[in-house]
Amino acid sequence: MAMSNLRWPQNVTNLVTEFVLLGFNHSHKIQQVLFITFFIVYLMALLGNITILTTVITDYHLHTPMYFFLANLALTDITESSVSTPTLLWSLLSQHRTVPFKECISHMFLFHFIGGAHILLLAVLAADRCVAVSQPLQYLTLMNREVCLGLVAGSWEGGFLHSATQIALLLPLPYCGSNTLDNFHCDVPQVLKVACTDTLRTEQLMVSNGGLLLAVIFVLLLVSYSAILVQIRRQLTKGKHKALSTCIAQIMAVSLTFIPAIFIYARPFRTSELDKVASIFFSVLVPALNPMVYTLRNTEMQKAIRRRVSRVLC
């Protein structure tokens, strides 16, 4: 009988105290090139998002609902890339990396906590733009301080609940067989697959908790952005074309986040080399891309950055 189909007693003692991450199986030269590439991407993500965060905090011109949400999005990008990218870089330097069991669980909790908050903040941003376009005269009344704080707090709480649910489903499982994870970091699909018990029901619960929710939010986001595009096209304003290009760029950024995540978490879990590529897209590349798509192209943000640089130089 296969190990994965064995049913173990509830009080079984875990024999696995650490996991071995396989990382990537490319040649040493290719891994060196990848290391340099992703290290540069990581620095870009940190520089861009820290610039946004500090500029929004220090410049009172940017103390508006939209920039408040963008600052929180930048915070999730900083923390998410700092959780994911160092493990990717380390896997490119070493052939195999050993991770203690508790450290692996902690990594998964942080990864899904921040990732869940990030996903919900993208939904909040889309809702904010819908209100701004459809109700411009009532925008500041509808998106008042209490509403903004509640939406951001709800995003972080939603991310926490999502992550806590995933870990609560994983922890009771017995781990007494293989301890090899075919990934560059600890993640739910790979850890679940090495549990020495029947995990079908747990997997179904995880897919419904994470994957289906991702798919629903993605569809709602596409509907929201479609409504925004329709509203923008109806307006005969000077900045219509720029607004259209910005909206289309945001749709592309949202797609780069959601499509790889849905590919991993909204289907039956199985080991695949494509899982690593998909993880790199939404946890490493997107945090570097978001500042350029959502914020740094904005004229008001560019002026604020110039004001800040002038103050620093003077």
Phi and psi in degrees as GROMACS dihedral restraints (atoms count N, CA, C in turn):
[ dihedral_restraints ]
;  ai    aj    ak    al  type     phi  dphi    fc
    3     4     5     6     1   -66.6    20    10
    4     5     6     7     1   147.9    20    10
    6     7     8     9     1   -58.5    20    10
    7     8     9    10     1   -39.1    20    10
    9    10    11    12     1   -68.1    20    10
   10    11    12    13     1   -17.1    20    10
   12    13    14    15     1   -97.3    20    10
   13    14    15    16     1    -3.5    20    10
   15    16    17    18     1   -72.2    20    10
   16    17    18    19     1   140.8    20    10
   18    19    20    21     1  -105.1    20    10
   19    20    21    22     1   122.1    20    10
   21    22    23    24     1  -104.4    20    10
   22    23    24    25     1   154.5    20    10
   24    25    26    27     1   -61.7    20    10
   25    26    27    28     1   156.4    20    10
   27    28    29    30     1   -65.2    20    10
   28    29    30    31     1   -30.6    20    10
   30    31    32    33     1   -94.8    20    10
   31    32    33    34     1    22.0    20    10
   33    34    35    36     1   -65.2    20    10
   34    35    36    37     1   142.7    20    10
   36    37    38    39     1   -88.3    20    10
   37    38    39    40     1   132.0    20    10
   39    40    41    42     1   -66.8    20    10
   40    41    42    43     1   127.5    20    10
   42    43    44    45     1   -92.7    20    10
   43    44    45    46     1   -17.0    20    10
   45    46    47    48     1   -85.4    20    10
   46    47    48    49     1   118.6    20    10
   48    49    50    51     1  -108.5    20    10
   49    50    51    52     1    -9.2    20    10
   51    52    53    54     1  -155.9    20    10
   52    53    54    55     1   158.6    20    10
   54    55    56    57     1  -117.5    20    10
   55    56    57    58     1   148.3    20    10
   57    58    59    60     1  -107.1    20    10
   58    59    60    61     1   119.8    20    10
   60    61    62    63     1   -91.4    20    10
   61    62    63    64     1   123.3    20    10
   63    64    65    66     1   -75.2    20    10
   64    65    66    67     1   -28.7    20    10
   66    67    68    69     1    67.2    20    10
   67    68    69    70     1  -135.2    20    10
   69    70    71    72     1  -114.1    20    10
   70    71    72    73     1   148.6    20    10
   72    73    74    75     1  -110.7    20    10
   73    74    75    76     1    33.5    20    10
   75    76    77    78     1   -86.2    20    10
   76    77    78    79     1   172.9    20    10
   78    79    80    81     1   -66.8    20    10
   79    80    81    82     1   160.0    20    10
   81    82    83    84     1   -60.6    20    10
   82    83    84    85     1   -38.3    20    10
   84    85    86    87     1   -66.9    20    10
   85    86    87    88     1   -43.3    20    10
   87    88    89    90     1   -63.5    20    10
   88    89    90    91     1   -40.7    20    10
   90    91    92    93     1   -66.5    20    10
   91    92    93    94     1   -32.0    20    10
   93    94    95    96     1   -65.6    20    10
   94    95    96    97     1   -43.1    20    10
   96    97    98    99     1   -62.6    20    10
   97    98    99   100     1   -43.5    20    10
   99   100   101   102     1   -63.5    20    10
  100   101   102   103     1   -38.7    20    10
  102   103   104   105     1   -61.2    20    10
  103   104   105   106     1   -48.3    20    10
  105   106   107   108     1   -62.9    20    10
  106   107   108   109     1   -42.4    20    10
  108   109   110   111     1   -61.4    20    10
  109   110   111   112     1   -50.3    20    10
  111   112   113   114     1   -72.7    20    10
  112   113   114   115     1   -27.3    20    10
  114   115   116   117     1   -66.4    20    10
  115   116   117   118     1   -41.5    20    10
  117   118   119   120     1   -64.5    20    10
  118   119   120   121     1   -42.5    20    10
  120   121   122   123     1   -60.7    20    10
  121   122   123   124     1   -41.1    20    10
  123   124   125   126     1   -63.3    20    10
  124   125   126   127     1   -43.5    20    10
  126   127   128   129     1   -63.4    20    10
  127   128   129   130     1   -39.0    20    10
  129   130   131   132     1   -62.9    20    10
  130   131   132   133     1   -42.3    20    10
  132   133   134   135     1   -62.5    20    10
  133   134   135   136     1   -44.7    20    10
  135   136   137   138     1   -65.3    20    10
  136   137   138   139     1   -47.9    20    10
  138   139   140   141     1   -61.6    20    10
  139   140   141   142     1   -48.2    20    10
  141   142   143   144     1   -64.7    20    10
  142   143   144   145     1   -45.7    20    10
  144   145   146   147     1   -75.5    20    10
  145   146   147   148     1   -35.2    20    10
  147   148   149   150     1   -66.5    20    10
  148   149   150   151     1   -37.9    20    10
  150   151   152   153     1   -60.0    20    10
  151   152   153   154     1   -46.1    20    10
  153   154   155   156     1   -62.7    20    10
  154   155   156   157     1   -48.0    20    10
  156   157   158   159     1   -61.5    20    10
  157   158   159   160     1   -48.7    20    10
  159   160   161   162     1   -69.2    20    10
  160   161   162   163     1   -35.0    20    10
  162   163   164   165     1   -67.0    20    10
  163   164   165   166     1   -44.4    20    10
  165   166   167   168     1   -63.8    20    10
  166   167   168   169     1   -39.2    20    10
  168   169   170   171     1   -67.2    20    10
  169   170   171   172     1   -41.0    20    10
  171   172   173   174     1   -91.8    20    10
  172   173   174   175     1   -17.4    20    10
  174   175   176   177     1  -104.5    20    10
  175   176   177   178     1   113.4    20    10
  177   178   179   180     1   -68.1    20    10
  178   179   180   181     1   -20.0    20    10
  180   181   182   183     1   -63.0    20    10
  181   182   183   184     1   -23.2    20    10
  183   184   185   186     1   -99.6    20    10
  184   185   186   187     1    10.8    20    10
  186   187   188   189     1   -83.5    20    10
  187   188   189   190     1    66.8    20    10
  189   190   191   192     1  -126.0    20    10
  190   191   192   193     1   163.5    20    10
  192   193   194   195     1   -54.4    20    10
  193   194   195   196     1   -46.6    20    10
  195   196   197   198     1   -59.4    20    10
  196   197   198   199     1   -46.7    20    10
  198   199   200   201     1   -73.1    20    10
  199   200   201   202     1   -26.3    20    10
  201   202   203   204     1   -63.3    20    10
  202   203   204   205     1   -43.9    20    10
  204   205   206   207     1   -66.9    20    10
  205   206   207   208     1   -40.6    20    10
  207   208   209   210     1   -64.9    20    10
  208   209   210   211     1   -35.4    20    10
  210   211   212   213     1   -65.1    20    10
  211   212   213   214     1   -41.0    20    10
  213   214   215   216     1   -67.8    20    10
  214   215   216   217     1   -35.7    20    10
  216   217   218   219     1   -63.3    20    10
  217   218   219   220     1   -41.0    20    10
  219   220   221   222     1   -62.1    20    10
  220   221   222   223     1   -37.8    20    10
  222   223   224   225     1   -63.6    20    10
  223   224   225   226     1   -42.2    20    10
  225   226   227   228     1   -66.4    20    10
  226   227   228   229     1   -35.0    20    10
  228   229   230   231     1   -65.4    20    10
  229   230   231   232     1   -41.0    20    10
  231   232   233   234     1   -62.4    20    10
  232   233   234   235     1   -50.1    20    10
  234   235   236   237     1   -70.6    20    10
  235   236   237   238     1   -39.1    20    10
  237   238   239   240     1   -65.6    20    10
  238   239   240   241     1   -44.3    20    10
  240   241   242   243     1   -67.1    20    10
  241   242   243   244     1   -31.8    20    10
  243   244   245   246     1   -74.4    20    10
  244   245   246   247     1   -23.1    20    10
  246   247   248   249     1   -80.8    20    10
  247   248   249   250     1   -39.9    20    10
  249   250   251   252     1   -91.8    20    10
  250   251   252   253     1   -47.3    20    10
  252   253   254   255     1   -66.1    20    10
  253   254   255   256     1   -41.8    20    10
  255   256   257   258     1   -58.4    20    10
  256   257   258   259     1   -36.6    20    10
  258   259   260   261     1   -67.9    20    10
  259   260   261   262     1   -35.9    20    10
  261   262   263   264     1   -64.7    20    10
  262   263   264   265     1   -45.9    20    10
  264   265   266   267     1   -62.5    20    10
  265   266   267   268     1   -40.3    20    10
  267   268   269   270     1   -66.4    20    10
  268   269   270   271     1   -37.1    20    10
  270   271   272   273     1   -67.3    20    10
  271   272   273   274     1   -27.4    20    10
  273   274   275   276     1   -78.1    20    10
  274   275   276   277     1   -20.7    20    10
  276   277   278   279     1   -87.4    20    10
  277   278   279   280     1   -31.4    20    10
  279   280   281   282     1  -120.0    20    10
  280   281   282   283     1   145.3    20    10
  282   283   284   285     1   -67.8    20    10
  283   284   285   286     1   -46.6    20    10
  285   286   287   288     1  -133.0    20    10
  286   287   288   289     1   140.6    20    10
  288   289   290   291     1  -125.0    20    10
  289   290   291   292     1   131.2    20    10
  291   292   293   294     1   -97.4    20    10
  292   293   294   295     1   131.9    20    10
  294   295   296   297     1  -125.4    20    10
  295   296   297   298     1   125.5    20    10
  297   298   299   300     1   -58.8    20    10
  298   299   300   301     1   151.8    20    10
  300   301   302   303     1   -56.4    20    10
  301   302   303   304     1   -48.2    20    10
  303   304   305   306     1   -65.6    20    10
  304   305   306   307     1   -37.4    20    10
  306   307   308   309     1   -66.1    20    10
  307   308   309   310     1   -36.2    20    10
  309   310   311   312     1   -64.7    20    10
  310   311   312   313     1   -44.4    20    10
  312   313   314   315     1   -63.9    20    10
  313   314   315   316     1   -42.6    20    10
  315   316   317   318     1   -62.4    20    10
  316   317   318   319     1   -41.1    20    10
  318   319   320   321     1   -61.4    20    10
  319   320   321   322     1   -46.1    20    10
  321   322   323   324     1   -62.7    20    10
  322   323   324   325     1   -39.8    20    10
  324   325   326   327     1   -61.7    20    10
  325   326   327   328     1   -48.7    20    10
  327   328   329   330     1   -63.7    20    10
  328   329   330   331     1   -42.1    20    10
  330   331   332   333     1   -60.5    20    10
  331   332   333   334     1   -46.2    20    10
  333   334   335   336     1   -80.0    20    10
  334   335   336   337     1   -28.7    20    10
  336   337   338   339     1   -63.0    20    10
  337   338   339   340     1   -52.9    20    10
  339   340   341   342     1   -69.1    20    10
  340   341   342   343     1   -40.7    20    10
  342   343   344   345     1   -62.7    20    10
  343   344   345   346     1   -40.0    20    10
  345   346   347   348     1   -64.8    20    10
  346   347   348   349     1   -43.1    20    10
  348   349   350   351     1   -62.8    20    10
  349   350   351   352     1   -39.4    20    10
  351   352   353   354     1   -61.7    20    10
  352   353   354   355     1   -45.8    20    10
  354   355   356   357     1   -61.1    20    10
  355   356   357   358     1   -44.6    20    10
  357   358   359   360     1   -69.2    20    10
  358   359   360   361     1   -33.7    20    10
  360   361   362   363     1   -66.5    20    10
  361   362   363   364     1   -34.9    20    10
  363   364   365   366     1   -61.9    20    10
  364   365   366   367     1   -39.1    20    10
  366   367   368   369     1   -65.9    20    10
  367   368   369   370     1   -39.7    20    10
  369   370   371   372     1   -62.9    20    10
  370   371   372   373     1   -42.9    20    10
  372   373   374   375     1   -61.2    20    10
  373   374   375   376     1   -42.2    20    10
  375   376   377   378     1   -64.3    20    10
  376   377   378   379     1   -41.6    20    10
  378   379   380   381     1   -63.8    20    10
  379   380   381   382     1   -40.1    20    10
  381   382   383   384     1   -61.4    20    10
  382   383   384   385     1   -43.0    20    10
  384   385   386   387     1   -68.0    20    10
  385   386   387   388     1   -34.7    20    10
  387   388   389   390     1   -61.9    20    10
  388   389   390   391     1   -44.4    20    10
  390   391   392   393     1   -65.0    20    10
  391   392   393   394     1   -42.6    20    10
  393   394   395   396     1   -63.2    20    10
  394   395   396   397     1   -36.7    20    10
  396   397   398   399     1   -80.8    20    10
  397   398   399   400     1   -41.5    20    10
  399   400   401   402     1   -84.9    20    10
  400   401   402   403     1   -29.0    20    10
  402   403   404   405     1  -130.7    20    10
  403   404   405   406     1    63.4    20    10
  405   406   407   408     1   -63.6    20    10
  406   407   408   409     1   -33.5    20    10
  408   409   410   411     1   -75.7    20    10
  409   410   411   412     1   -27.7    20    10
  411   412   413   414     1  -103.9    20    10
  412   413   414   415     1     7.0    20    10
  414   415   416   417     1   -56.4    20    10
  415   416   417   418     1   -52.5    20    10
  417   418   419   420     1   -67.5    20    10
  418   419   420   421     1   -27.5    20    10
  420   421   422   423     1   -73.3    20    10
  421   422   423   424     1   -44.5    20    10
  423   424   425   426     1   -69.3    20    10
  424   425   426   427     1   -40.9    20    10
  426   427   428   429     1  -100.3    20    10
  427   428   429   430     1    61.7    20    10
  429   430   431   432     1   -79.2    20    10
  430   431   432   433     1   178.2    20    10
  432   433   434   435     1   -57.8    20    10
  433   434   435   436     1   -44.9    20    10
  435   436   437   438     1   -64.9    20    10
  436   437   438   439     1   -40.6    20    10
  438   439   440   441     1   -64.0    20    10
  439   440   441   442     1   -44.9    20    10
  441   442   443   444     1   -62.2    20    10
  442   443   444   445     1   -47.0    20    10
  444   445   446   447     1   -61.9    20    10
  445   446   447   448     1   -40.3    20    10
  447   448   449   450     1   -65.1    20    10
  448   449   450   451     1   -40.5    20    10
  450   451   452   453     1   -65.7    20    10
  451   452   453   454     1   -42.2    20    10
  453   454   455   456     1   -68.6    20    10
  454   455   456   457     1   -44.4    20    10
  456   457   458   459     1   -61.7    20    10
  457   458   459   460     1   -39.6    20    10
  459   460   461   462     1   -64.2    20    10
  460   461   462   463     1   -35.0    20    10
  462   463   464   465     1   -64.4    20    10
  463   464   465   466     1   -46.4    20    10
  465   466   467   468     1   -67.3    20    10
  466   467   468   469     1   -39.4    20    10
  468   469   470   471     1   -65.8    20    10
  469   470   471   472     1   -39.7    20    10
  471   472   473   474     1   -62.5    20    10
  472   473   474   475     1   -41.5    20    10
  474   475   476   477     1   -62.7    20    10
  475   476   477   478     1   -39.7    20    10
  477   478   479   480     1   -64.4    20    10
  478   479   480   481     1   -46.1    20    10
  480   481   482   483     1   -64.0    20    10
  481   482   483   484     1   -41.0    20    10
  483   484   485   486     1   -60.1    20    10
  484   485   486   487     1   -49.4    20    10
  486   487   488   489     1   -66.0    20    10
  487   488   489   490     1   -42.4    20    10
  489   490   491   492     1   -62.2    20    10
  490   491   492   493     1   -36.9    20    10
  492   493   494   495     1   -65.1    20    10
  493   494   495   496     1   -44.2    20    10
  495   496   497   498     1   -60.8    20    10
  496   497   498   499     1   -46.4    20    10
  498   499   500   501     1   -68.2    20    10
  499   500   501   502     1   -37.2    20    10
  501   502   503   504     1   -63.2    20    10
  502   503   504   505     1   -30.1    20    10
  504   505   506   507     1   -77.9    20    10
  505   506   507   508     1   -29.7    20    10
  507   508   509   510     1   -82.0    20    10
  508   509   510   511     1   -40.6    20    10
  510   511   512   513     1   -60.8    20    10
  511   512   513   514     1   -39.6    20    10
  513   514   515   516     1   -69.1    20    10
  514   515   516   517     1   -13.5    20    10
  516   517   518   519     1   -72.5    20    10
  517   518   519   520     1   145.4    20    10
  519   520   521   522     1   -83.2    20    10
  520   521   522   523     1   137.0    20    10
  522   523   524   525     1  -121.6    20    10
  523   524   525   526     1   101.8    20    10
  525   526   527   528     1  -139.3    20    10
  526   527   528   529     1    10.2    20    10
  528   529   530   531     1  -117.7    20    10
  529   530   531   532     1  -120.3    20    10
  531   532   533   534     1   -67.8    20    10
  532   533   534   535     1   144.1    20    10
  534   535   536   537     1  -121.3    20    10
  535   536   537   538     1    22.3    20    10
  537   538   539   540     1   -99.2    20    10
  538   539   540   541     1   125.3    20    10
  540   541   542   543     1  -111.4    20    10
  541   542   543   544     1   123.3    20    10
  543   544   545   546     1   -86.2    20    10
  544   545   546   547     1    71.7    20    10
  546   547   548   549     1  -162.0    20    10
  547   548   549   550     1   171.9    20    10
  549   550   551   552     1   -93.5    20    10
  550   551   552   553     1    -5.7    20    10
  552   553   554   555     1  -150.4    20    10
  553   554   555   556     1   166.2    20    10
  555   556   557   558     1   -73.6    20    10
  556   557   558   559     1   128.7    20    10
  558   559   560   561     1  -145.1    20    10
  559   560   561   562     1   160.8    20    10
  561   562   563   564     1   -57.4    20    10
  562   563   564   565     1   -49.3    20    10
  564   565   566   567     1   -59.2    20    10
  565   566   567   568     1   -42.9    20    10
  567   568   569   570     1   -71.3    20    10
  568   569   570   571     1   -41.1    20    10
  570   571   572   573     1   -66.8    20    10
  571   572   573   574     1   -41.6    20    10
  573   574   575   576     1   -60.9    20    10
  574   575   576   577     1   -36.7    20    10
  576   577   578   579     1   -70.2    20    10
  577   578   579   580     1   -20.6    20    10
  579   580   581   582     1   -95.1    20    10
  580   581   582   583     1     0.3    20    10
  582   583   584   585     1   -67.5    20    10
  583   584   585   586     1   138.3    20    10
  585   586   587   588     1   -94.0    20    10
  586   587   588   589     1    63.3    20    10
  588   589   590   591     1  -161.5    20    10
  589   590   591   592     1   171.3    20    10
  591   592   593   594     1   -74.0    20    10
  592   593   594   595     1   116.4    20    10
  594   595   596   597     1  -109.6    20    10
  595   596   597   598     1    14.3    20    10
  597   598   599   600     1   -60.3    20    10
  598   599   600   601     1   -47.4    20    10
  600   601   602   603     1   -67.2    20    10
  601   602   603   604     1   -40.5    20    10
  603   604   605   606     1   -62.1    20    10
  604   605   606   607     1   -41.1    20    10
  606   607   608   609     1   -63.5    20    10
  607   608   609   610     1   -41.2    20    10
  609   610   611   612     1   -62.9    20    10
  610   611   612   613     1   -40.4    20    10
  612   613   614   615     1   -64.4    20    10
  613   614   615   616     1   -39.9    20    10
  615   616   617   618     1   -69.1    20    10
  616   617   618   619     1   -40.3    20    10
  618   619   620   621     1   -64.1    20    10
  619   620   621   622     1   -41.5    20    10
  621   622   623   624     1   -69.8    20    10
  622   623   624   625     1   -35.2    20    10
  624   625   626   627     1   -70.8    20    10
  625   626   627   628     1   -38.5    20    10
  627   628   629   630     1  -107.5    20    10
  628   629   630   631     1   -57.6    20    10
  630   631   632   633     1   -66.4    20    10
  631   632   633   634     1   -49.2    20    10
  633   634   635   636     1   -66.4    20    10
  634   635   636   637     1   -35.8    20    10
  636   637   638   639     1   -63.4    20    10
  637   638   639   640     1   -40.5    20    10
  639   640   641   642     1   -59.6    20    10
  640   641   642   643     1   -45.5    20    10
  642   643   644   645     1   -63.2    20    10
  643   644   645   646     1   -42.0    20    10
  645   646   647   648     1   -64.2    20    10
  646   647   648   649     1   -46.0    20    10
  648   649   650   651     1   -63.7    20    10
  649   650   651   652     1   -38.7    20    10
  651   652   653   654     1   -62.4    20    10
  652   653   654   655     1   -44.4    20    10
  654   655   656   657     1   -62.7    20    10
  655   656   657   658     1   -43.5    20    10
  657   658   659   660     1   -62.8    20    10
  658   659   660   661     1   -37.9    20    10
  660   661   662   663     1   -64.7    20    10
  661   662   663   664     1   -43.3    20    10
  663   664   665   666     1   -62.6    20    10
  664   665   666   667     1   -39.0    20    10
  666   667   668   669     1   -64.3    20    10
  667   668   669   670     1   -43.4    20    10
  669   670   671   672     1   -62.2    20    10
  670   671   672   673     1   -47.3    20    10
  672   673   674   675     1   -67.4    20    10
  673   674   675   676     1   -31.9    20    10
  675   676   677   678     1   -64.3    20    10
  676   677   678   679     1   -41.5    20    10
  678   679   680   681     1   -63.5    20    10
  679   680   681   682     1   -39.2    20    10
  681   682   683   684     1   -64.2    20    10
  682   683   684   685     1   -42.8    20    10
  684   685   686   687     1   -61.0    20    10
  685   686   687   688     1   -42.0    20    10
  687   688   689   690     1   -62.5    20    10
  688   689   690   691     1   -43.5    20    10
  690   691   692   693     1   -63.8    20    10
  691   692   693   694     1   -41.2    20    10
  693   694   695   696     1   -66.0    20    10
  694   695   696   697     1   -41.2    20    10
  696   697   698   699     1   -64.5    20    10
  697   698   699   700     1   -27.7    20    10
  699   700   701   702     1   -76.8    20    10
  700   701   702   703     1   -19.8    20    10
  702   703   704   705     1   -87.2    20    10
  703   704   705   706     1   129.0    20    10
  705   706   707   708     1   -98.5    20    10
  706   707   708   709     1    57.7    20    10
  708   709   710   711     1  -100.9    20    10
  709   710   711   712     1   165.3    20    10
  711   712   713   714     1   -63.9    20    10
  712   713   714   715     1   -36.9    20    10
  714   715   716   717     1   -97.1    20    10
  715   716   717   718     1    23.1    20    10
  717   718   719   720     1   -62.8    20    10
  718   719   720   721     1   -45.1    20    10
  720   721   722   723     1   -65.5    20    10
  721   722   723   724     1   -37.8    20    10
  723   724   725   726     1   -67.2    20    10
  724   725   726   727     1   -39.8    20    10
  726   727   728   729     1   -64.5    20    10
  727   728   729   730     1   -39.3    20    10
  729   730   731   732     1   -63.2    20    10
  730   731   732   733     1   -44.9    20    10
  732   733   734   735     1   -65.0    20    10
  733   734   735   736     1   -37.5    20    10
  735   736   737   738     1   -65.0    20    10
  736   737   738   739     1   -43.1    20    10
  738   739   740   741     1   -64.5    20    10
  739   740   741   742     1   -42.1    20    10
  741   742   743   744     1   -64.9    20    10
  742   743   744   745     1   -39.6    20    10
  744   745   746   747     1   -62.8    20    10
  745   746   747   748     1   -38.7    20    10
  747   748   749   750     1   -67.8    20    10
  748   749   750   751     1   -36.9    20    10
  750   751   752   753     1   -62.0    20    10
  751   752   753   754     1   -40.8    20    10
  753   754   755   756     1   -65.5    20    10
  754   755   756   757     1   -41.5    20    10
  756   757   758   759     1   -64.9    20    10
  757   758   759   760     1   -41.9    20    10
  759   760   761   762     1   -62.7    20    10
  760   761   762   763     1   -40.5    20    10
  762   763   764   765     1   -63.6    20    10
  763   764   765   766     1   -40.0    20    10
  765   766   767   768     1   -65.8    20    10
  766   767   768   769     1   -25.2    20    10
  768   769   770   771     1   -82.0    20    10
  769   770   771   772     1   -47.8    20    10
  771   772   773   774     1   -81.0    20    10
  772   773   774   775     1   -42.9    20    10
  774   775   776   777     1   -61.2    20    10
  775   776   777   778     1   -47.8    20    10
  777   778   779   780     1   -63.1    20    10
  778   779   780   781     1   -38.0    20    10
  780   781   782   783     1   -65.8    20    10
  781   782   783   784     1   -41.4    20    10
  783   784   785   786     1   -63.9    20    10
  784   785   786   787     1   -38.6    20    10
  786   787   788   789     1   -58.7    20    10
  787   788   789   790     1   -36.9    20    10
  789   790   791   792     1   -82.7    20    10
  790   791   792   793     1   -45.9    20    10
  792   793   794   795     1  -103.9    20    10
  793   794   795   796     1    -9.7    20    10
  795   796   797   798     1  -105.0    20    10
  796   797   798   799     1    17.9    20    10
  798   799   800   801     1  -136.5    20    10
  799   800   801   802     1   165.5    20    10
  801   802   803   804     1   -55.2    20    10
  802   803   804   805     1   133.9    20    10
  804   805   806   807     1   -68.1    20    10
  805   806   807   808     1   131.5    20    10
  807   808   809   810     1  -154.5    20    10
  808   809   810   811     1   153.5    20    10
  810   811   812   813     1   -75.7    20    10
  811   812   813   814     1   127.9    20    10
  813   814   815   816     1  -151.7    20    10
  814   815   816   817     1   142.5    20    10
  816   817   818   819     1   -63.5    20    10
  817   818   819   820     1   -27.4    20    10
  819   820   821   822     1   -68.1    20    10
  820   821   822   823     1   -24.8    20    10
  822   823   824   825     1   -60.5    20    10
  823   824   825   826     1   -39.5    20    10
  825   826   827   828     1   -65.1    20    10
  826   827   828   829     1   -43.1    20    10
  828   829   830   831     1   -63.8    20    10
  829   830   831   832     1   -43.6    20    10
  831   832   833   834     1   -63.5    20    10
  832   833   834   835     1   -40.6    20    10
  834   835   836   837     1   -62.0    20    10
  835   836   837   838     1   -39.1    20    10
  837   838   839   840     1   -63.6    20    10
  838   839   840   841     1   -38.6    20    10
  840   841   842   843     1   -59.1    20    10
  841   842   843   844     1   -56.0    20    10
  843   844   845   846     1   -89.6    20    10
  844   845   846   847     1   -12.7    20    10
  846   847   848   849     1  -109.7    20    10
  847   848   849   850     1   -16.7    20    10
  849   850   851   852     1  -118.0    20    10
  850   851   852   853     1   -49.7    20    10
  852   853   854   855     1   -78.3    20    10
  853   854   855   856     1   -41.4    20    10
  855   856   857   858     1   -62.0    20    10
  856   857   858   859     1   -42.4    20    10
  858   859   860   861     1   -59.0    20    10
  859   860   861   862     1   -26.9    20    10
  861   862   863   864     1   -83.0    20    10
  862   863   864   865     1   -27.2    20    10
  864   865   866   867     1   -81.8    20    10
  865   866   867   868     1   -36.4    20    10
  867   868   869   870     1   -55.9    20    10
  868   869   870   871     1   -44.0    20    10
  870   871   872   873     1   -57.4    20    10
  871   872   873   874     1   -39.9    20    10
  873   874   875   876     1   -71.8    20    10
  874   875   876   877     1   -33.2    20    10
  876   877   878   879     1   -80.8    20    10
  877   878   879   880     1   -46.6    20    10
  879   880   881   882     1   -89.4    20    10
  880   881   882   883     1   -32.1    20    10
  882   883   884   885     1  -128.2    20    10
  883   884   885   886     1   -52.4    20    10
  885   886   887   888     1   -67.7    20    10
  886   887   888   889     1   -18.5    20    10
  888   889   890   891     1   -80.4    20    10
  889   890   891   892     1   -11.1    20    10
  891   892   893   894     1   -74.8    20    10
  892   893   894   895     1   130.2    20    10
  894   895   896   897     1   -61.7    20    10
  895   896   897   898     1   -41.2    20    10
  897   898   899   900     1   -64.3    20    10
  898   899   900   901     1   -39.7    20    10
  900   901   902   903     1   -67.0    20    10
  901   902   903   904     1   -39.9    20    10
  903   904   905   906     1   -61.5    20    10
  904   905   906   907     1   -41.5    20    10
  906   907   908   909     1   -64.1    20    10
  907   908   909   910     1   -40.9    20    10
  909   910   911   912     1   -64.3    20    10
  910   911   912   913     1   -39.5    20    10
  912   913   914   915     1   -65.2    20    10
  913   914   915   916     1   -41.2    20    10
  915   916   917   918     1   -63.8    20    10
  916   917   918   919     1   -39.7    20    10
  918   919   920   921     1   -62.2    20    10
  919   920   921   922     1   -40.8    20    10
  921   922   923   924     1   -67.1    20    10
  922   923   924   925     1   -42.2    20    10
  924   925   926   927     1   -63.7    20    10
  925   926   927   928     1   -40.2    20    10
  927   928   929   930     1   -62.4    20    10
  928   929   930   931     1   -42.0    20    10
  930   931   932   933     1   -63.2    20    10
  931   932   933   934     1   -41.7    20    10
  933   934   935   936     1   -64.7    20    10
  934   935   936   937     1   -43.2    20    10
  936   937   938   939     1   -69.4    20    10
  937   938   939   940     1   -30.8    20    10
